[in-house]
Amino acid sequence: MRFITSYLRKRKTEKRNLRNINHSIECHLKKQHFTCKALNSAQSLVNTTKQRAQEVVVSLTTYSKRIHDVHLVIESLGEQTYLADRIILWLDEEEYTIDTLPKMLMKQIERGLEVRFCKNLRSYKKLIPTLSLYPEADIITVDDDFIYPYDLIELLIRGKEENPNTIIGMRAHEIKHSSSNVAPYREWGYEVSYSHNGPLTFLTTGAGTLFPASILHPEICKCGNFLSICPDADDVWINFMCIHYGIERAKVSDDRPFHSRFFEIENGQDIALNKSNVHQEQNDAQVQAVIKRYQITL
């Protein structure tokens, strides 16, 4: 019996390793494909043919050495079944100028990418400045460290149609709590099914999240508040403030495994916020800060 158990465990490990190898190969091929497109394509990255009643804007930010790989993210956003009307990349005005941008991004600007500069709002740069510019648009936020699947925007738009007046996300956790307190972040339900959608849904806003026009309460968008109370965890701020103001969140009705469809760009992971927020448990401190400041109850 012990031999059989050991054999099955070994086979399981081998299959997992093979999946990881296949995933790495596919990621490498995608990087090559998108690099070639960024260098050579003249095709528009955004919608130029269809007039829509509601403009769709994809918004992201990057910083430090990640700027040299963000063209891969942008190309994946320009190769969607449903093209956005705008793709905006926000950069810290004290870190970059138009003259210091990589040539790859300059080529993408010629194809419809918009690069804009603002003060350093940290990870909030991917949402707050765009809200100010385009308050009547549906805004989709993404992070700068994934190559996105071809149907990302399509799924989010369908999710909005299925759940009007709701923030829609590709990836969700489930907040766990007792009668007295929120459980530590590491104990929450991780990457839960859309069947768990409800008041405890916690959307990871960088993996692809659609904010319908005018859905956020003005208090959520006040820079002085989020930078002082929750400076390093925009997901925490947005989700718990939405709980406070009764704004619904929902995961798209698609339970295909996240890590088989989203390809992480490894360069720059050593500077990722996730390292401090999750592994150093800074999320928990910021959760408690938001709850305390606004007396939020679950």
Backbone hydrogen bonds, N-H to C=O, Kabsch-Sander energy under -0.5 kcal/mol:
donor,donor_aa,acceptor,acceptor_aa,energy
5,T,1,M,-2.3
6,S,2,R,-2.4
7,Y,3,F,-2.5
8,L,4,I,-2.7
9,R,5,T,-2.3
10,K,6,S,-2.1
11,R,7,Y,-2.4
12,K,8,L,-2.3
13,T,9,R,-2.1
14,E,10,K,-2.3
15,K,11,R,-2.3
16,R,12,K,-2.1
17,N,13,T,-2.6
18,L,14,E,-2.2
19,R,15,K,-2.4
20,N,16,R,-2.3
21,I,17,N,-2.2
22,N,18,L,-2.7
23,H,19,R,-2.5
24,S,20,N,-2.3
25,I,21,I,-2.4
26,E,22,N,-2.5
27,C,23,H,-2.5
28,H,24,S,-2.3
29,L,25,I,-2.3
30,K,26,E,-2.3
31,K,27,C,-2.4
32,Q,28,H,-2.1
33,H,29,L,-2.5
34,F,30,K,-2.9
35,T,31,K,-2.2
36,C,32,Q,-2.2
37,K,33,H,-2.0
38,A,34,F,-2.5
39,L,35,T,-1.8
40,N,36,C,-2.3
41,S,37,K,-2.5
45,L,111,R,-2.7
46,V,111,R,-0.6
47,N,84,A,-3.3
51,Q,49,T,-0.5
52,R,50,K,-0.5
55,E,53,A,-0.5
57,V,55,E,-0.5
57,V,138,D,-2.8
58,V,86,R,-2.9
59,S,140,I,-3.1
60,L,88,I,-2.3
62,T,90,W,-1.1
66,R,63,Y,-1.5
67,I,64,S,-1.5
68,H,65,K,-1.6
69,D,66,R,-2.0
70,V,66,R,-1.2
72,L,69,D,-1.8
73,V,69,D,-0.7
74,I,70,V,-2.2
75,E,71,H,-2.3
76,S,72,L,-1.8
77,L,73,V,-1.5
78,G,74,I,-1.3
79,E,76,S,-0.6
81,T,150,Y,-2.2
85,D,56,V,-2.4
86,R,56,V,-1.4
87,I,112,G,-0.5
88,I,58,V,-3.0
89,L,114,E,-3.1
90,W,60,L,-2.8
90,W,88,I,-0.6
91,L,116,R,-2.3
93,E,118,C,-3.2
95,E,92,D,-1.7
96,Y,92,D,-2.1
100,T,97,T,-1.3
101,L,98,I,-0.7
105,L,102,P,-0.6
106,M,102,P,-1.5
107,K,103,K,-2.3
108,Q,104,M,-1.7
109,I,105,L,-2.2
110,E,106,M,-1.3
111,R,108,Q,-1.0
112,G,109,I,-1.5
113,L,108,Q,-2.2
114,E,87,I,-2.7
115,V,113,L,-0.5
116,R,89,L,-2.5
116,R,114,E,-0.6
118,C,91,L,-2.2
121,L,119,K,-1.1
124,Y,121,L,-1.6
125,K,122,R,-1.8
126,K,123,S,-1.4
127,L,124,Y,-1.9
128,I,124,Y,-2.0
131,L,127,L,-2.2
132,S,128,I,-1.6
133,L,129,P,-1.8
134,Y,130,T,-3.0
137,A,134,Y,-1.6
138,D,55,E,-2.8
139,I,137,A,-0.6
139,I,211,F,-2.2
140,I,57,V,-3.1
141,T,139,I,-0.5
141,T,209,T,-2.5
142,V,59,S,-1.6
143,D,206,G,-2.4
147,I,263,F,-2.7
148,Y,146,F,-0.6
152,L,149,P,-1.7
155,L,151,D,-2.5
156,L,152,L,-1.8
157,I,153,I,-2.6
158,R,154,E,-2.3
159,G,155,L,-2.3
160,K,156,L,-2.0
161,E,157,I,-1.9
162,E,158,R,-2.1
163,N,159,G,-2.0
166,T,163,N,-0.7
167,I,248,E,-2.6
168,I,210,L,-2.0
169,G,250,A,-2.4
170,M,208,G,-2.1
173,H,202,F,-2.9
174,E,189,G,-2.5
175,I,200,L,-2.6
178,S,181,N,-3.0
183,A,176,K,-2.7
187,E,184,P,-2.3
188,W,185,Y,-1.7
189,G,174,E,-2.2
192,V,172,A,-1.8
196,H,193,S,-2.0
197,N,194,Y,-1.8
201,T,198,G,-1.8
202,F,173,H,-2.7
203,L,201,T,-0.5
204,T,171,R,-1.9
205,T,203,L,-1.1
207,A,204,T,-1.7
208,G,205,T,-0.6
209,T,141,T,-1.8
210,L,168,I,-3.3
211,F,139,I,-3.6
211,F,209,T,-0.6
214,S,135,P,-0.6
215,I,212,P,-1.7
220,I,217,H,-1.7
221,C,217,H,-0.6
221,C,218,P,-1.1
222,K,219,E,-1.1
223,C,221,C,-0.8
225,N,222,K,-0.9
226,F,222,K,-1.9
227,L,223,C,-2.4
228,S,224,G,-0.8
229,I,225,N,-2.6
230,C,226,F,-1.7
233,A,230,C,-0.9
237,W,233,A,-2.3
238,I,234,D,-2.7
239,N,235,D,-2.5
240,F,236,V,-2.4
241,M,237,W,-2.2
242,C,238,I,-2.0
243,I,239,N,-1.9
244,H,240,F,-2.1
245,Y,241,M,-2.0
246,G,242,C,-0.6
246,G,243,I,-0.9
247,I,242,C,-2.8
248,E,165,N,-0.5
248,E,246,G,-0.6
250,A,167,I,-2.4
252,V,169,G,-2.5
254,D,252,V,-2.4
260,S,257,P,-0.9
261,R,257,P,-0.6
261,R,258,F,-1.4
262,F,258,F,-2.3
263,F,147,I,-2.1
263,F,261,R,-0.5
264,E,262,F,-0.7
265,I,145,D,-2.7
266,E,264,E,-0.8
269,Q,266,E,-2.3
271,I,268,G,-1.7
272,A,269,Q,-1.3
275,K,272,A,-1.1
276,S,272,A,-0.5
276,S,273,L,-0.9
277,N,273,L,-3.0
278,V,274,N,-2.2
279,H,274,N,-1.2
281,E,278,V,-1.1
282,Q,276,S,-1.7
283,N,277,N,-2.8
285,A,281,E,-0.9
286,Q,282,Q,-1.9
287,V,283,N,-2.7
288,Q,284,D,-2.2
289,A,285,A,-1.7
290,V,286,Q,-2.1
291,I,287,V,-2.4
292,K,288,Q,-2.5
293,R,289,A,-2.3
294,Y,290,V,-2.2
295,Q,291,I,-1.0
296,I,291,I,-1.4
